[in-house]
């Protein structure tokens, strides 16, 4: 189906998708701030974002469940687009060209490139682990049901998953805002230019500008 717009732009995300994404992003910032505040006293000042220590402690788990649910909606939407295909592996073998922005002759890619796809699966894995471990350590509601050793292991899994997700999101922000110029407007205005689509996602571009 052709979705090229009058102005020659291509629709990449509709309003629902963008609202969903930015809601997850805001929750991620609040959860990272409160989570870091619990993790080390050096970050305690960040608890102010949710109204201090007590409110952070109460709200963090509820906001975490909300972020998981909203992320889950987003992940279901993009699941198929993030399945790794043979042309992605070929693209991955040319990583040095990709890093040096030598795009010429790179295998054509679909809606997402291999880096985005790996990151997507890191998000899915860490979100799942954060939810499971978070429920196990959630006092006073669920933690009583688990042995203290299980809770200890869950605390470590929670911290390690959060650390990996935070690093992943830092890379995601860097790539979306600075590295691949023209990507951010996909998530703000919802559209990308024809040139952007042709250069970075040629297969997707062809699919989107297919039979009218
Ligand atoms: C300030 C923070 C963020 C910025 C600036 C940002 C930016 C972007 C941009 C520009 C895109 C479009 C990329 C493209 O279509 O090629 C995107 C897609 C996406 N973002 Fe974010 N993002 C942020 C936070 C997050 C967070 C916290 C999550 C999840 C925990 C997330 C998950 C996703 C997902 C799943 C996609 C769809 C693309 C994919 O499957 O890789 N983003 N983001």
Boltz pocket constraint, residues with backbone or C-beta under 6 A from the ligand:
constraints:
  - pocket:
      binder: B
      contacts: [[A, 12], [A, 21], [A, 24], [A, 25], [A, 28], [A, 71], [A, 74], [A, 75], [A, 78], [A, 82], [A, 111], [A, 112], [A, 116], [A, 117], [A, 119], [A, 120], [A, 123], [A, 169], [A, 172], [A, 173], [A, 176], [A, 177], [A, 183], [A, 184], [A, 185], [A, 186], [A, 187]]
      max_distance: 6.0
